[in-house]
Amino acid sequence: MMSKPWNERTGASRRSGRQSAAVACAVLAVLAAGCTAGGGTAGNGGSPAPDAPVRQGGSLVIGAEQEPDCTDWIATCAGSIWGTYIMQTPTIPKVFDVRRKGRDWTPVASELMASEPTVTVNGKHQKITYRMSPDARWSDGTPITSADLKYTALQLRDGKDIFDKTGYDRITSVATPDDKTAVVTLKSPFAGWKTLFSSGYGVLPKHILDGKDRHALMKDGYTFSGGPWKIQSWKKGTSVTLVPNKRYWGKQPKLDKVTFQFTSDTASAFQAFKSGQLDALYPTPQLDVIEQIKSGLGTARSRVDAQTGNLEALWMNNAKFPFDSAPVRKAVAHAIDRAAIIKKLYGPLGVDQPAQSFLSPIVSGYAGSDFSAYTRDLDRVAELMTGAGWAKGEGGLWAKDGRKARFTIVSLAGNKRRELTEQILQTQLKEAGFEMRIKNTSPATLFGKQAPAGDFELGLWTLVDQFPDPALSNTFSSTSIPSAANGQSGINFIRARVDGLDTPLERVDTELGEAARKDASRQAEKIIADNVPSLPLGAVPNVLLWSRRVGGPISINPAEGPWWNLHEWGLAK
C-alpha cells in the first residue's frame, strides 16, 4: 500500500473499521441529498443527474485546497496527496487502477496493460511478468515500453530521497525480453506486489529522463504524459491547468481544459463556488464546511462517502521526551476522550465513533479493534504515571527528575478543524496533568522538513491510503525510519521501534495467503495497541460538491481522489 500525508486533506496512511451504508446515508441527509446502497450520491434539487450526458468541449475551474510542493512523484517532496489528485493521476500511467466492485475498492489492470500481470514463486524468489498494451504511448508518440518500467524500478530501488521504497527494495533484477514485456524478480515474496508501478508512483518515461536529473526535470511540472491529460501550465501560488493528451490511446477527455485554482481559504472557496467562479470543490470536512453545506448551496450537487482511505491520528515521536516512555504514551491515550472529539468534529455528518485501528475503512477487513481499550480514564492515567516514577507538581503537572510533562503539538496552520481538535486536546490533557503547547506550520515545512527529520514531539495529521492493500510497515517498521541507511525513505516519522513488531509487519508484506495476512495484520495491530507508539483518532469522510453545469459519471475514488475519471466529466447538455 502506498500512503501519503494528506496535505490538507493532509496525511500519509493506514486505517480502521468500515463505516456502514447507514452512516453514509446520515451524512447525505445533512447535505439534503438522497442515499444509495453504494454509499452516497444525489442532488439538491437541480439537474442534471450525476450521470447525465455531457457535450464535447468547454472548460471547468475546480477549487484545490492545497498546492503541491513538487511533481517529482517518487521524491520525498511529493508527499502532498493533492499533487497526486490534480496532476499525477491524470498524467502518469500505472499498472493497476483502483476501481469499485460491489461495496469494495479493488485493483484492476489498467489500460497500460495488455493483460493482468502474472506471478510465479520459485523458492524464495517471486517473479512478476508484465505485458504492456501495444497501443500505449507517451504524449510525444513514443511507445510506452518495458524499458520505462525498468527505468522506474531502478530509480525507486537505487535512488536517494525516495518517498517510500516498500516493495522496490526487494527487486533483484528487471528483465526486458521484448519491448512490451518486463519480468521483475523479487528476492522474497511480496504480498502487496500489485502496488508496484501503481499507487503513488506509476511508470516514468526512460527516453526523456534517463541519464538526466529526473528531479530537476520533473519537480516544477513536466510536459510529458501517459494519461488522458497533459499539464499545460503550473502557475505557482495560483493554479494548474490541464489539457487533453491528444495521443492518449484510451478515451479522450470531453473537456478542452480544466483549471485547478488553489483556494486554501474555505470561506473564500465556498463564496467562489456559490458565485459560479468554481465548478467543483473537494473540501476537507471541517466545521465551516459543514455549516456552509447546512446553510444551503442552491442547486449544487453533493456526494459524501465515509468508506475512505483517510485516517487522522495523533503522532507521538517515540524518540522525543516525554513520548520516549511507553507508560507516558499510554497515559496520554487514557487522558483523551476520542469519542467526544470525533463527535464534535463529524457528528453533524453522522460519524461519531473513533478509529480503533491504524487501518483505514478501505482495508478494514484486516483491522482489529485493540485501541478500544483506550478511553478517557484519569485514574488509569495516575496509575500509569506514578508507576513510572512521575508525581504531580506545581500547577498539577506531572514531573519526573526535574522535567515536567510538557510538549508541543504541530499541525497545519489555518485549519480550523485541526485547531479545534488541538483546543479540545489541550483542555483534556491539562485536566490529566499534561501541558500541551500549540505551534502549527505550513504543509511544506511539516511534511517536507519537520516530520521526515523527526523534528517534532506530537503531530496531528491524516494518513491517506492510495491502494486497497494492508500495510503498516512503512509507518511503524523500524526499517522505515528515514535515515541515511535507507536513503531517507519511509514514513515512520515517529521513530517507532517496538519490540516484536517488525516480524508480523514483515509477514503482512510477504504472506501470499489471505488468511495468513489477516492473522499477521491483527497480530501487528495488537502489538501496536499494547505499546501505543501513536493514537488513532478517526476516519475522515470525503465530501465532493459540484455545480449544475457539470455532468458525467461523478464519484469519489477513495484511493485516487474525486478526479480519477476527469476525462469523462464535461459540461452538461
C-alpha positions in Angstrom: 0.0 0.0 0.0 1.2 3.4 -0.9 0.3 6.2 1.6 0.9 9.8 1.8 0.3 12.5 4.4 -2.8 14.4 3.5 -1.6 18.0 2.8 -4.9 19.2 3.8 -6.5 16.6 3.4 -3.0 16.2 4.9 -1.7 12.9 5.9 0.1 9.6 4.9 -1.8 6.3 5.7 -3.4 3.2 7.2 -6.9 2.9 8.7 -9.7 1.3 10.6 -13.3 0.0 10.7 -15.5 0.4 7.7 -18.4 2.9 8.1 -21.8 1.4 7.2 -24.1 2.5 4.4 -26.4 3.8 7.2 -23.6 6.2 8.2 -23.3 7.3 4.6 -27.0 8.0 4.5 -26.8 10.0 7.6 -24.1 12.1 6.1 -26.0 12.6 2.9 -29.1 13.6 4.9 -27.2 16.5 6.3 -26.5 17.5 2.7 -30.2 17.3 1.8 -29.3 14.5 -0.6 -30.6 11.0 -1.2 -28.7 7.9 -0.3 -27.8 4.9 -2.4 -26.7 1.5 -1.2 -23.3 2.2 -2.6 -22.8 5.0 -0.1 -23.7 8.2 -1.5 -24.9 10.2 -4.4 -27.6 12.7 -5.0 -28.5 16.2 -5.6 -30.0 19.2 -4.0 -33.0 19.9 -6.2 -31.4 20.5 -9.6 -30.4 18.9 -12.7 -28.5 17.4 -14.4 -28.3 14.0 -12.8 -24.7 12.9 -11.9 -24.6 10.5 -14.9 -26.3 12.9 -17.3 -24.8 13.2 -20.8 -22.2 15.9 -21.5 -21.3 17.8 -24.6 -17.9 17.9 -26.2 -15.7 20.9 -25.4 -15.7 23.7 -22.9 -13.8 24.2 -19.7 -14.1 23.9 -15.9 -12.5 25.6 -12.9 -12.2 23.4 -9.8 -11.1 24.5 -6.4 -8.0 22.8 -4.9 -7.3 23.3 -1.2 -3.5 22.7 -1.4 -0.7 23.3 -3.8 1.8 20.5 -4.0 5.5 21.2 -3.2 6.8 19.4 -6.2 5.8 17.0 -9.0 8.7 14.6 -8.8 6.3 11.9 -7.7 8.9 9.4 -6.3 10.7 12.1 -4.2 10.0 13.0 -0.6 8.9 16.5 -1.7 5.8 14.9 -3.4 4.1 14.0 -0.1 1.1 16.0 -0.9 -1.9 13.9 -1.8 -3.3 17.0 -3.6 -0.5 16.8 -6.2 -1.5 13.2 -6.8 -5.1 14.1 -7.3 -4.7 17.1 -9.7 -1.6 16.2 -11.7 -0.2 12.7 -11.2 -3.4 10.6 -11.6 -4.4 12.4 -14.9 -0.9 12.2 -16.5 1.1 9.2 -15.2 0.3 5.7 -16.4 0.2 2.9 -13.9 -0.1 -0.9 -13.9 -3.2 -1.2 -11.7 -6.1 1.2 -11.2 -8.4 1.1 -8.1 -12.0 0.5 -9.0 -15.2 -0.4 -7.2 -16.5 -3.9 -7.3 -19.7 -4.1 -5.2 -19.0 -2.3 -2.0 -15.3 -2.8 -2.2 -12.5 -1.0 -3.9 -10.0 -3.3 -5.6 -7.1 -3.3 -8.0 -7.8 -3.9 -11.7 -5.3 -4.0 -14.6 -5.2 -0.6 -16.2 -5.3 0.4 -19.9 -1.5 0.4 -19.9 -1.5 -3.4 -19.6 -2.4 -6.0 -22.4 -3.4 -8.4 -19.6 -3.3 -8.9 -15.9 0.3 -9.4 -14.7 1.2 -12.9 -13.7 3.1 -14.1 -10.7 5.2 -17.2 -10.0 7.1 -18.1 -6.9 10.2 -20.3 -7.0 11.6 -20.9 -3.6 12.3 -17.6 -2.0 12.0 -15.7 -5.3 8.9 -14.1 -6.8 8.7 -13.2 -10.4 6.1 -10.8 -11.8 5.6 -10.7 -15.6 4.1 -7.5 -17.1 2.8 -7.4 -20.6 2.0 -3.9 -21.8 -0.5 -2.8 -24.3 0.8 -2.4 -27.9 -1.2 0.8 -28.2 0.3 2.5 -25.1 2.4 5.6 -25.9 3.7 8.8 -24.4 2.4 12.2 -25.4 5.3 12.6 -27.9 4.2 9.5 -29.7 7.0 7.2 -28.3 5.7 3.8 -27.3 5.5 3.0 -23.5 7.7 0.0 -23.2 9.3 -2.4 -20.7 12.3 -0.1 -20.7 10.2 2.5 -19.0 9.1 0.1 -16.3 12.7 -1.0 -15.7 13.9 2.6 -15.5 11.2 3.4 -12.9 12.0 0.3 -10.9 15.7 1.1 -10.6 15.1 4.8 -9.9 13.0 3.7 -6.9 15.2 0.9 -5.7 18.5 2.7 -6.0 17.6 6.4 -5.8 18.1 8.8 -2.9 15.4 10.9 -1.3 12.7 8.4 -2.3 9.4 8.8 -0.6 8.9 5.1 0.1 10.8 2.1 -1.3 8.4 -0.6 0.1 8.5 -3.5 -2.3 11.0 -1.9 -4.7 13.7 -2.7 -2.1 13.1 -6.4 -2.8 13.8 -6.1 -6.6 16.9 -8.1 -7.6 16.5 -7.7 -11.4 14.2 -6.5 -14.2 14.4 -8.4 -17.5 13.1 -6.9 -20.7 12.8 -9.8 -23.2 11.0 -7.6 -25.6 9.7 -4.0 -25.8 6.3 -4.9 -24.3 7.3 -7.5 -21.7 9.1 -6.9 -18.4 9.9 -9.6 -15.8 10.6 -8.3 -12.3 12.3 -10.7 -9.8 12.0 -10.1 -6.1 14.4 -11.6 -3.6 11.5 -12.5 -1.3 7.7 -12.8 -1.7 5.8 -9.5 -1.6 2.1 -9.8 -1.0 1.5 -6.2 -2.0 3.1 -6.7 -5.4 0.1 -5.0 -7.1 1.2 -1.7 -5.5 4.4 -1.8 -7.7 4.2 0.7 -10.6 0.7 1.6 -9.4 -0.4 3.6 -6.4 1.6 6.8 -5.9 4.3 6.2 -8.5 3.2 4.7 -11.8 5.6 4.4 -14.7 8.0 7.1 -15.9 9.5 7.7 -19.4 13.0 6.4 -19.8 13.6 8.1 -23.1 13.0 11.5 -21.6 14.6 11.1 -18.1 17.4 8.5 -18.4 20.8 10.0 -17.8 19.4 13.3 -16.7 18.5 14.9 -13.4 15.0 13.4 -13.0 14.2 15.6 -10.1 15.2 18.8 -11.8 13.1 17.9 -14.9 10.0 16.9 -13.0 9.8 18.9 -9.8 8.2 22.1 -11.2 5.9 20.4 -13.6 6.6 18.3 -16.8 5.5 18.3 -20.4 5.2 14.6 -21.0 2.1 12.4 -20.2 1.0 8.8 -20.5 -2.5 9.6 -19.3 -5.6 11.3 -20.8 -4.4 14.8 -19.7 -1.3 16.9 -20.0 -0.1 19.7 -17.7 -0.4 22.9 -19.8 0.9 25.2 -17.0 1.6 25.4 -13.3 1.3 29.0 -12.1 2.9 28.7 -8.7 0.6 30.0 -6.0 -2.3 30.4 -8.4 -3.4 27.4 -10.5 -2.7 24.3 -12.5 -4.2 23.9 -16.0 -4.7 20.5 -17.7 -5.4 20.0 -21.4 -6.2 16.7 -23.3 -3.3 14.5 -24.3 -4.2 14.0 -28.0 -2.1 10.9 -28.2 -3.7 9.1 -25.4 -4.7 5.6 -26.6 -7.8 5.3 -24.3 -10.9 7.5 -24.0 -10.2 11.1 -24.9 -11.4 13.8 -22.4 -14.7 15.6 -23.2 -13.4 19.0 -22.0 -10.9 21.2 -23.7 -9.4 22.4 -20.5 -9.6 22.1 -16.7 -8.1 24.6 -14.3 -7.4 23.8 -10.6 -7.4 27.0 -8.7 -5.7 27.0 -5.4 -8.2 28.1 -2.7 -6.8 27.3 0.7 -9.3 29.6 2.5 -12.5 27.7 2.9 -14.8 30.7 3.2 -13.4 32.2 0.0 -13.7 28.8 -1.8 -17.4 28.5 -0.9 -18.1 32.1 -1.9 -16.4 31.4 -5.3 -18.4 28.2 -5.6 -21.7 29.9 -4.8 -21.0 32.7 -7.3 -20.1 30.2 -10.1 -16.4 31.0 -10.2 -15.6 27.5 -9.2 -17.5 24.5 -10.7 -16.5 21.9 -8.1 -14.9 21.6 -4.6 -13.4 18.7 -2.6 -13.4 20.4 0.8 -11.9 19.0 4.0 -15.0 18.3 6.2 -14.2 20.8 8.9 -16.7 22.8 10.8 -17.1 25.8 8.5 -17.6 23.3 5.6 -20.4 21.6 7.4 -22.0 25.0 8.3 -21.7 26.2 4.7 -23.4 23.0 3.4 -26.2 23.1 6.0 -26.9 26.7 5.2 -27.6 25.7 1.6 -25.7 25.7 -1.7 -28.6 26.3 -4.1 -28.7 23.8 -6.9 -25.3 22.4 -6.2 -24.9 18.6 -6.0 -23.1 16.7 -3.4 -21.5 13.4 -2.5 -20.2 12.2 0.9 -18.5 8.9 1.4 -17.5 7.5 4.8 -15.7 4.5 3.2 -12.5 6.4 2.9 -8.7 5.8 2.9 -8.2 8.6 5.4 -7.2 8.2 9.0 -6.4 11.1 11.3 -4.2 10.3 14.3 -2.0 11.8 17.0 1.6 11.0 16.1 3.9 10.7 19.1 7.6 11.0 18.4 8.9 8.0 20.3 12.4 9.4 20.2 11.5 12.6 22.0 10.7 13.3 25.6 8.2 12.5 27.1 6.9 10.1 24.4 10.1 8.0 24.6 8.3 6.4 27.5 5.6 3.8 26.8 3.8 4.4 30.2 3.5 8.1 29.3 2.2 7.3 25.8 -0.4 5.0 27.4 -1.3 7.7 30.0 -1.8 10.3 27.3 -4.1 7.8 25.4 -6.2 7.4 28.6 -6.3 11.2 29.1 -8.1 11.8 25.8 -11.8 11.4 25.1 -11.5 10.4 21.4 -15.2 9.7 21.1 -16.0 13.3 22.2 -13.6 14.7 19.7 -14.9 12.8 16.8 -18.5 13.5 17.7 -17.7 17.2 17.9 -15.9 17.2 14.5 -18.0 14.9 12.4 -21.2 14.3 14.4 -23.3 16.5 12.1 -22.1 14.2 9.3 -23.3 11.1 11.1 -19.8 10.0 12.0 -19.3 9.8 15.8 -17.1 6.8 16.6 -13.3 7.0 16.9 -11.0 4.7 15.0 -9.8 1.7 16.9 -7.1 0.7 14.4 -4.5 2.2 12.2 -6.0 0.7 9.1 -8.5 2.8 7.1 -12.0 1.8 6.1 -11.0 0.7 2.6 -8.8 -2.0 4.2 -10.9 -2.7 7.3 -11.1 -6.4 6.6 -7.5 -6.6 8.0 -8.2 -4.4 11.0 -8.5 -5.2 14.7 -10.2 -3.1 17.3 -7.5 -3.1 20.0 -7.5 0.6 20.6 -11.0 0.3 22.0 -9.2 -0.3 25.3 -8.1 3.4 25.4 -10.9 5.5 26.7 -10.6 8.6 29.0 -9.8 7.3 32.5 -8.0 9.7 34.8 -7.5 7.0 37.5 -5.6 4.9 34.9 -3.6 8.0 33.9 -2.5 8.4 37.6 -1.7 4.7 37.9 0.5 4.7 34.8 2.3 7.9 35.6 3.1 7.1 39.3 4.1 3.6 38.4 6.7 5.1 36.0 8.1 7.4 38.7 6.2 10.6 38.0 4.5 12.8 40.6 2.1 15.7 40.4 3.9 19.0 41.0 3.4 22.7 40.5 0.2 23.6 38.7 -0.9 20.0 38.8 1.6 18.9 36.1 3.3 15.5 36.2 7.0 15.8 36.8 10.0 13.4 37.0 13.7 14.1 37.6 13.1 17.8 37.4 11.3 17.7 34.0 7.6 18.4 33.5 5.1 16.5 31.3 5.1 19.4 28.8 5.2 19.0 25.0 4.3 20.8 21.8 1.9 19.7 19.1 2.3 20.6 15.4 -0.3 20.5 12.7 -1.3 22.7 9.7 -1.7 26.4 10.3 -5.1 27.9 9.4 -7.0 24.6 9.5 -10.0 25.3 11.8 -10.8 21.6 12.3 -7.3 20.9 13.4 -7.3 24.0 15.6 -10.5 22.9 17.3 -9.1 19.4 17.8 -6.0 20.9 19.4 -8.1 23.1 21.7 -10.1 20.1 22.9 -6.9 18.1 23.4 -5.3 20.9 25.3 -8.2 21.1 27.8 -8.4 17.3 28.3 -4.7 16.9 28.7 -4.4 19.8 31.2 -7.1 18.1 33.4 -5.0 15.0 33.3 -1.8 16.7 34.3 -0.1 17.4 30.9 0.7 20.7 29.3 0.4 20.8 25.6 1.6 23.8 23.6 0.5 24.5 20.0 2.8 25.5 17.2 1.3 24.9 13.8 3.1 25.4 10.5 2.7 25.1 6.7 2.4 21.7 4.9 5.8 22.3 3.1 7.5 22.8 6.5 5.7 20.0 8.3 6.0 17.3 5.7 9.0 18.5 3.8 11.2 19.2 6.8 10.0 18.6 10.3 8.2 15.2 10.1 10.8 13.4 8.0 13.6 14.7 10.2 11.8 13.8 13.4 11.8 17.4 14.5 8.6 17.4 16.4 7.1 16.0 19.7 3.5 15.4 18.9 1.8 15.7 15.5 -1.7 15.9 14.2 -2.2 14.8 10.6 -4.1 12.4 8.3 -2.7 9.4 6.5 -4.2 8.6 3.1 -4.2 5.1 1.7 -3.6 5.2 -2.1 -4.1 1.5 -2.6 -6.5 -1.0 -1.0 -3.8 -3.2 0.3 -3.0 -3.6 4.1 0.4 -2.5 5.2 1.5 -0.9 8.4 5.2 -1.4 7.8 6.0 1.9 6.1 4.5 3.7 9.1 5.6 1.5 12.0 8.5 -0.8 10.9 11.9 0.3 12.3 13.3 -0.1 8.8 11.0 2.7 7.6 12.5 5.4 9.8 14.0 7.9 7.4 17.8 7.7 7.7 21.0 7.8 5.6 20.9 4.0 5.7 17.7 3.8 3.7 18.2 6.9 1.6 15.8 8.9 3.8 12.9 6.7 2.6 9.9 5.6 4.7 7.2 7.5 6.7 7.9 6.2 10.2 8.3 9.8 11.2 7.5 8.9 14.8 10.7 6.8 15.1 8.8 3.8 16.4 11.0 0.9 17.5 8.5 -1.6 19.0 9.8 -4.9 20.3 8.4 -7.8 18.3 6.5 -5.6 15.8 8.8 -5.8 12.7 8.2 -9.6 12.4 4.4 -9.6 11.9 4.7 -6.4 9.8 7.0 -8.3 7.5 4.6 -11.2 7.4 1.8 -8.9 6.3 4.1 -7.8 3.4 5.2 -11.4 2.5 2.4 -13.8 3.3 0.6 -14.6 0.0 -2.3 -16.4 1.6 -5.2 -14.1 2.6 -6.0 -15.8 5.9 -2.3 -15.6 7.0 -2.1 -12.0 6.0 -5.1 -11.1 8.1 -3.7 -13.0 11.1 -0.4 -11.2 10.8 -2.1 -7.9 10.4 -4.2 -8.3 13.5 -1.2 -9.6 15.5 0.7 -6.4 14.4 -2.2 -4.2 15.4 -2.4 -5.8 18.9 1.3 -5.1 19.4 0.9 -1.5 18.3 -2.1 -1.0 20.6 -0.2 -2.6 23.5 2.7 -0.1 23.1 0.8 2.9 21.8 3.5 4.4 19.5 0.7 6.7 18.4 -3.0 7.1 18.8 -5.7 6.8 16.0 -8.5 9.4 16.2 -10.9 8.7 13.4 -11.6 8.2 9.8 -12.2 11.4 7.8 -15.2 11.3 5.4 -14.9 12.6 1.9 -17.0 15.4 0.6 -17.4 16.4 -3.1 -19.6 19.3 -4.4 -20.2 20.3 -8.0 -22.4 22.8 -9.8 -25.3 22.0 -12.2 -23.0 23.0 -15.1 -21.1 19.7 -14.6 -22.2 16.4 -15.9 -20.7 12.9 -16.3 -20.3 9.9 -14.0 -19.1 11.7 -10.9 -17.9 9.8 -7.9 -15.2 9.8 -5.2 -12.5 7.2 -5.6 -11.0 6.9 -2.0 -7.6 5.8 -3.4 -7.3 8.1 -6.5 -9.4 11.0 -5.5 -12.5 12.7 -6.9 -11.0 13.4 -10.4 -9.9 9.8 -11.1 -12.2 9.9 -14.2 -12.0 13.5 -15.1 -11.7 12.6 -18.7 -15.4 11.6 -18.5 -16.5 14.9 -16.9 -18.0 17.6 -19.1 -20.4 20.4 -19.4 -23.9 19.1 -19.1 -26.1 19.2 -22.2 
